[in-house]
Amino acid sequence: MPNKNRKCTVSIRLTETEKQTLEQTAERLEFKSISDYLRHLHNEKFKDVHAPIEYTLPKRSVEVFYKTEKGTIYCGDSLGYLFNVAEEKSVDLIMTSPPFGLVRKKSYGNEDSDKYCDWFRPFAEGFKRVLKDQGSLVIDIGGAWKKGYPARSLYHFDLLIMLCKEFGFHLCQEHYWWNPSKLPTPAEWVNIRRVRVKDAVNCVWWLSKTPYPRANNRKVLAPYSDSMRDLLKNGYVAKERPSGHKISKKFSRDNGGSVPPNLLAIANTESNGSYLSYCREHNLEIHPARFPAQLPEYFIKFLTNPGDFVLDPFAGSCVTGMVAENLGRHWACVELNAGFLQGAVSRFHDKGKQPEGENPNASQYQIWAPCAVDIDESEVRVIEDGGLTRPASNKTN
């Protein structure tokens, strides 16, 4: 008896050979028709996709730690907030940086990626629950090296694929946070064996439940370059570029700034800001992996309006909450470690104060062209064993 829920039909064009192969395979596997065989393939492929995640929450998983005019800091498991406190479809932006240290770096296989994704799945379910239909999920996530040799873990790419394929998120656009002040690490492969360059870029995945989340790049414009300012002043002759792109007269219109690239140059150089001073004065634990205020500022301005709601479920020292407060957004930060939160409250003592050190508009960083330093290749040769053996000295090969 046919399933009454099957109200949709699909027409598929096949070659005669393809049709015969499907019929023979369905008959061999004792399916009554090609349709039954195709439904079987679909059910086997997607039987676990979007299945509800069972997660036993403790009775008291989160509690209010601190409140401001616009937001609240919660202490405890953020799963408790996502499933017990927050209302469904109540969040405009989730801006967060989950712990990177949960990756188990192995010398073989992808066990590290599998374990990280398994750990992340309940959070992904919670994110999907609380996020508005046109809201955004932004995840800053650093890469990792496999233990013992110069090869990269794929855990952050596997996480991205899992979020899209299992939970139905769309990758709106990847961003890359370049930290110009990053030290040349990993030292073993960069400084000693000289077979890798320094790892100075984090991936930032911008995802949404829809391909059309709320956004406006006019809110995050960059200053025009000197050449563009000259063009705006002196005019531009509309013509076709050698690449084939046709540049119209609209190209010379002053829009107040240029559309920024998806490379975010933000130096993470805080060493004596008010947060650090407060922690030192009160002998409090300093969060070891704080992202700079300009990172959440960019996405909060780009993807939300004043009065919207911003959530950071892995809040650390609550940089996201501080920025959201200063920008007039409602917000919530959730952090498991109460020690980190004792210092985090200092970020809200002087409301309206420029966060953490230097004026972001005064910082510009130069990206050198490849091979900008002239090297005598008769003196400097490639390392034939690719860094398999450690050099006897630290001299450049």
C-alpha positions as CSV (number, residue, x, y, z in Angstrom):
1,M,0.0,0.0,0.0
2,P,1.6,3.3,-1.0
3,N,2.6,5.8,1.7
4,K,0.0,8.6,1.8
5,N,2.7,11.2,2.6
6,R,4.3,10.6,-0.8
7,K,2.7,13.4,-2.7
8,C,5.7,14.6,-4.8
9,T,7.0,13.2,-8.1
10,V,10.3,13.7,-9.8
11,S,11.1,13.0,-13.5
12,I,14.6,11.8,-14.2
13,R,16.1,11.5,-17.7
14,L,18.2,8.3,-18.0
15,T,20.0,6.5,-20.9
16,E,18.6,3.1,-21.8
17,T,21.7,1.5,-20.2
18,E,21.3,3.5,-17.0
19,K,17.6,2.4,-16.8
20,Q,18.4,-1.2,-17.4
21,T,21.2,-1.1,-14.7
22,L,18.8,0.4,-12.1
23,E,16.1,-2.2,-12.9
24,Q,18.5,-5.1,-12.7
25,T,20.0,-3.9,-9.5
26,A,16.6,-3.3,-7.9
27,E,15.4,-6.7,-9.0
28,R,18.6,-8.4,-7.7
29,L,18.2,-6.7,-4.3
30,E,14.5,-7.7,-4.3
31,F,13.0,-4.2,-4.5
32,K,9.6,-4.0,-6.2
33,S,10.6,-1.0,-8.3
34,I,13.3,1.5,-9.1
35,S,11.4,4.0,-6.9
36,D,11.7,1.7,-3.9
37,Y,15.4,1.2,-4.6
38,L,16.1,4.9,-4.8
39,R,14.2,5.6,-1.6
40,H,16.3,2.9,0.1
41,L,19.5,4.6,-1.1
42,H,18.2,8.0,0.2
43,N,17.3,6.6,3.6
44,E,20.6,4.9,4.0
45,K,22.5,8.0,3.0
46,F,20.6,10.5,5.1
47,K,19.2,8.4,8.0
48,D,21.3,10.3,10.6
49,V,21.1,13.7,9.1
50,H,19.2,16.2,11.2
51,A,18.4,13.5,13.8
52,P,17.8,15.1,17.1
53,I,20.8,15.1,19.4
54,E,20.2,13.6,22.8
55,Y,22.0,15.6,25.5
56,T,21.3,15.3,29.2
57,L,21.6,18.7,30.8
58,P,22.4,19.2,34.4
59,K,19.5,20.7,36.5
60,R,21.4,23.9,37.1
61,S,23.6,24.3,34.0
62,V,23.9,28.1,33.9
63,E,23.5,31.0,36.3
64,V,23.6,34.8,36.0
65,F,27.1,36.1,36.8
66,Y,26.9,39.8,35.9
67,K,24.4,42.1,34.3
68,T,24.7,45.4,32.4
69,E,22.2,47.8,30.8
70,K,22.3,45.8,27.6
71,G,23.4,42.3,28.4
72,T,24.1,39.4,30.8
73,I,27.1,37.2,31.5
74,Y,26.2,33.6,32.4
75,C,28.5,31.1,34.1
76,G,28.1,27.5,33.2
77,D,27.6,25.1,30.3
78,S,26.4,27.0,27.3
79,L,24.3,24.1,26.2
80,G,22.2,24.9,29.3
81,Y,21.7,28.4,27.9
82,L,21.0,27.3,24.4
83,F,18.3,24.7,25.4
84,N,17.0,26.0,28.7
85,V,17.3,29.8,28.8
86,A,17.3,31.2,25.3
87,E,14.1,31.3,23.3
88,E,13.9,29.7,19.9
89,K,14.8,32.0,17.0
90,S,15.8,34.9,19.4
91,V,19.4,35.6,18.4
92,D,20.5,37.8,15.4
93,L,24.2,36.9,15.6
94,I,26.3,34.2,17.2
95,M,29.9,35.5,17.3
96,T,32.3,33.1,19.0
97,S,35.6,31.4,19.1
98,P,35.3,27.9,20.4
99,P,38.2,26.2,22.2
100,F,40.8,25.0,19.8
101,G,42.6,22.9,22.4
102,L,40.0,20.1,22.2
103,V,41.7,18.8,19.1
104,R,43.5,15.5,19.7
105,K,46.5,15.7,17.4
106,K,47.5,12.3,16.1
107,S,50.4,11.2,13.9
108,Y,47.9,9.4,11.5
109,G,44.3,9.4,10.4
110,N,41.5,11.9,11.2
111,E,40.6,10.9,14.8
112,D,41.3,14.5,15.9
113,S,38.6,15.8,13.5
114,D,36.1,13.1,14.4
115,K,36.4,13.8,18.1
116,Y,36.1,17.6,17.6
117,C,33.0,17.3,15.5
118,D,31.4,14.8,17.9
119,W,32.0,17.3,20.7
120,F,30.6,20.2,18.7
121,R,27.4,18.6,17.5
122,P,25.2,19.4,20.5
123,F,26.3,23.1,20.3
124,A,25.5,23.1,16.5
125,E,22.0,21.9,17.3
126,G,21.6,24.6,20.0
127,F,22.9,27.3,17.6
128,K,20.3,26.3,15.0
129,R,17.6,26.4,17.6
130,V,18.2,29.9,18.9
131,L,19.3,31.6,15.7
132,K,16.8,33.6,13.7
133,D,16.0,32.5,10.2
134,Q,18.1,35.3,8.7
135,G,20.6,35.5,11.5
136,S,24.3,34.6,11.2
137,L,26.7,32.3,12.9
138,V,30.4,33.4,12.9
139,I,33.0,31.0,14.1
140,D,36.7,32.1,14.6
141,I,38.7,28.9,14.6
142,G,42.5,28.4,14.5
143,G,44.2,25.6,12.7
144,A,46.3,22.9,14.2
145,W,49.4,20.8,13.3
146,K,49.5,17.1,13.6
147,K,51.7,15.9,16.3
148,G,55.3,15.2,15.4
149,Y,55.4,16.3,11.7
150,P,54.7,19.3,9.5
151,A,51.2,18.5,8.3
152,R,47.9,20.2,9.1
153,S,44.9,18.8,10.9
154,L,41.7,19.1,8.9
155,Y,39.4,19.4,11.9
156,H,38.3,23.0,11.2
157,F,37.4,22.1,7.6
158,D,35.6,19.0,8.8
159,L,33.7,21.2,11.2
160,L,32.6,23.5,8.4
161,I,31.5,20.6,6.2
162,M,29.6,19.0,9.1
163,L,27.7,22.2,9.9
164,C,26.6,22.6,6.3
165,K,25.9,19.0,5.4
166,E,24.4,17.7,8.7
167,F,22.8,20.8,10.1
168,G,21.8,22.6,6.9
169,F,23.9,25.8,7.5
170,H,25.0,27.7,4.4
171,L,28.6,29.0,4.1
172,C,27.9,32.7,3.3
173,Q,31.6,33.6,3.0
174,E,34.8,32.5,4.6
175,H,37.0,35.2,6.2
176,Y,40.6,35.1,7.2
177,W,41.9,36.9,10.3
178,W,45.5,37.8,9.7
179,N,47.4,38.7,12.9
180,P,50.5,40.7,11.7
181,S,52.0,40.4,15.2
182,K,51.9,36.6,15.3
183,L,55.1,35.0,16.4
184,P,56.8,32.6,13.9
185,T,55.3,29.4,15.0
186,P,55.5,26.4,15.0
187,A,59.1,27.0,15.9
188,E,60.2,23.5,15.1
189,W,59.2,23.7,11.5
190,V,59.5,27.5,10.9
191,N,62.7,28.5,12.8
192,I,64.7,25.3,13.2
193,R,64.0,23.0,10.2
194,R,62.9,25.9,7.9
195,V,60.4,23.9,6.0
196,R,57.2,25.9,6.8
197,V,56.3,29.6,7.1
198,K,54.7,31.0,10.2
199,D,51.0,30.3,10.8
200,A,49.4,33.7,11.2
201,V,45.9,33.3,9.8
202,N,42.7,32.0,11.5
203,C,39.7,30.9,9.5
204,V,36.5,32.6,10.3
205,W,33.4,30.8,9.0
206,W,30.4,33.0,8.4
207,L,27.3,30.8,8.2
208,S,23.6,31.1,8.2
209,K,20.4,29.0,8.0
210,T,19.6,30.8,4.7
211,P,21.7,31.9,1.7
212,Y,20.3,35.4,2.3
213,P,21.1,36.5,5.9
214,R,20.8,40.1,6.9
215,A,24.0,42.0,6.0
216,N,25.2,45.3,4.5
217,N,28.8,45.9,3.5
218,R,28.3,49.7,3.5
219,K,28.5,49.4,7.3
220,V,32.1,48.2,7.2
221,L,33.7,50.2,4.4
222,A,37.5,50.7,4.2
223,P,39.3,53.9,3.3
224,Y,40.0,54.4,-0.4
225,S,43.5,53.9,-1.6
226,D,45.6,56.8,-2.9
227,S,45.1,55.7,-6.5
228,M,41.3,55.5,-6.0
229,R,41.2,58.9,-4.5
230,D,43.1,60.2,-7.5
231,L,40.7,58.5,-9.8
232,L,37.7,60.1,-8.0
233,K,39.3,63.5,-8.2
234,N,40.5,63.4,-11.8
235,G,37.9,61.1,-13.4
236,Y,38.1,57.7,-15.2
237,V,37.6,56.7,-18.8
238,A,35.1,53.8,-19.0
239,K,36.7,50.9,-20.8
240,E,37.3,47.2,-20.9
241,R,40.2,45.9,-18.8
242,P,42.7,43.4,-20.3
243,S,41.1,40.8,-18.0
244,G,37.8,41.3,-19.9
245,H,36.0,43.1,-17.1
246,K,34.0,46.1,-18.3
247,I,34.5,49.1,-16.0
248,S,31.6,51.6,-16.5
249,K,31.3,55.2,-15.5
250,K,29.8,54.1,-12.2
251,F,33.3,53.0,-11.1
252,S,34.2,56.6,-10.5
253,R,31.3,57.2,-8.1
254,D,32.4,58.1,-4.5
255,N,30.6,55.7,-2.2
256,G,32.3,56.9,1.0
257,G,34.9,54.0,1.0
258,S,35.8,50.8,-0.6
259,V,34.3,47.4,0.0
260,P,36.7,45.5,2.3
261,P,38.2,42.2,1.4
262,N,37.6,39.0,3.4
263,L,41.1,39.3,4.8
264,L,40.9,41.0,8.2
265,A,44.3,42.5,9.2
266,I,44.1,42.9,13.0
267,A,47.2,42.7,15.2
268,N,46.5,41.0,18.6
269,T,49.0,43.1,20.5
270,E,47.3,43.9,23.8
271,S,49.8,43.8,26.6
272,N,48.7,46.5,29.1
273,G,45.0,47.2,28.5
274,S,42.5,47.8,31.2
275,Y,41.5,44.2,31.3
276,L,45.0,42.9,31.8
277,S,45.7,45.6,34.4
278,Y,42.6,44.7,36.4
279,C,43.5,41.0,36.4
280,R,47.0,41.7,37.6
281,E,45.9,44.1,40.3
282,H,43.4,41.6,41.6
283,N,45.5,38.5,41.0
284,L,42.9,37.0,38.6
285,E,43.4,34.4,35.9
286,I,44.0,36.0,32.5
287,H,42.3,34.3,29.5
288,P,45.1,33.0,27.3
289,A,43.3,33.2,23.9
290,R,41.5,36.6,23.7
291,F,40.6,37.8,20.2
292,P,40.9,41.6,19.6
293,A,37.8,43.8,19.8
294,Q,38.0,44.7,16.1
295,L,37.1,41.2,15.1
296,P,33.6,41.0,16.7
297,E,33.2,44.8,15.9
298,Y,33.5,44.1,12.2
299,F,30.9,41.3,12.2
300,I,28.5,43.0,14.7
301,K,28.4,46.1,12.5
302,F,28.2,44.1,9.2
303,L,25.5,41.7,10.2
304,T,23.3,43.5,12.9
305,N,21.6,46.8,13.7
306,P,21.6,48.6,17.1
307,G,19.1,46.9,19.3
308,D,19.7,43.4,17.8
309,F,20.8,40.5,20.0
310,V,24.3,39.0,19.9
311,L,25.4,35.8,21.6
312,D,28.9,34.4,22.4
313,P,28.5,30.9,23.8
314,F,32.3,30.5,24.4
315,A,32.8,33.9,25.9
316,G,36.2,33.7,27.6
317,S,36.9,37.2,28.9
318,C,33.7,38.6,27.2
319,V,35.3,40.7,24.4
320,T,32.1,40.1,22.3
321,G,29.9,41.3,25.1
322,M,32.0,44.5,25.6
323,V,31.8,45.4,21.9
324,A,28.1,44.6,21.7
325,E,27.4,46.8,24.7
326,N,29.4,49.7,23.3
327,L,27.6,49.4,19.9
328,G,24.2,49.4,21.5
329,R,23.3,45.8,20.9
330,H,21.6,43.5,23.5
331,W,23.9,40.5,24.2
332,A,24.6,37.4,26.3
333,C,28.0,35.8,27.0
334,V,28.3,32.3,28.4
335,E,31.5,30.9,29.9
336,L,32.2,27.7,31.8
337,N,35.2,29.0,33.7
338,A,34.2,31.3,36.6
339,G,37.8,32.4,37.0
340,F,37.8,34.0,33.6
341,L,34.6,35.9,34.3
342,Q,36.0,37.5,37.5
343,G,38.3,39.5,35.2
344,A,35.8,39.9,32.4
345,V,33.5,42.1,34.4
346,S,36.3,44.8,34.3
347,R,35.4,45.3,30.6
348,F,32.2,47.0,31.7
349,H,33.4,49.2,34.5
350,D,34.2,52.2,32.2
351,K,31.3,52.1,29.7
352,G,32.1,53.9,26.4
353,K,35.8,53.8,26.9
354,Q,37.8,52.9,23.8
355,P,38.4,49.1,24.2
356,E,41.9,47.8,24.7
357,G,44.6,50.1,23.7
358,E,45.3,51.7,20.3
359,N,42.8,53.4,18.0
360,P,41.9,50.8,15.4
361,N,41.6,53.5,12.7
362,A,45.3,54.4,13.2
363,S,46.6,50.9,12.4
364,Q,47.7,49.9,8.9
365,Y,49.7,46.8,8.0
366,Q,51.8,46.2,4.9
367,I,51.6,42.9,3.0
368,W,54.8,42.4,1.1
369,A,54.8,40.9,-2.3
370,P,56.1,37.4,-2.5
371,C,59.9,37.1,-2.7
372,A,60.4,40.7,-1.6
373,V,63.8,39.9,-0.2
374,D,66.4,39.1,-2.8
375,I,68.0,35.7,-2.0
376,D,71.1,34.2,-3.7
377,E,69.8,30.8,-4.7
378,S,73.4,29.5,-5.2
379,E,73.8,29.9,-1.4
380,V,70.3,28.9,-0.2
381,R,69.0,25.6,-1.4
382,V,65.8,23.7,-0.8
383,I,66.0,21.2,2.1
384,E,66.1,17.9,0.3
385,D,64.5,15.7,3.1
386,G,61.7,18.2,3.7
387,G,62.7,18.7,7.4
388,L,62.7,15.0,8.2
389,T,65.9,15.4,10.2
390,R,66.8,18.2,12.5
391,P,69.7,20.4,11.4
392,A,72.9,20.3,13.5
393,S,72.6,24.1,14.0
394,N,70.0,26.8,13.7
395,K,71.7,28.4,10.8
396,T,69.6,29.1,7.7
397,N,70.1,26.4,5.1
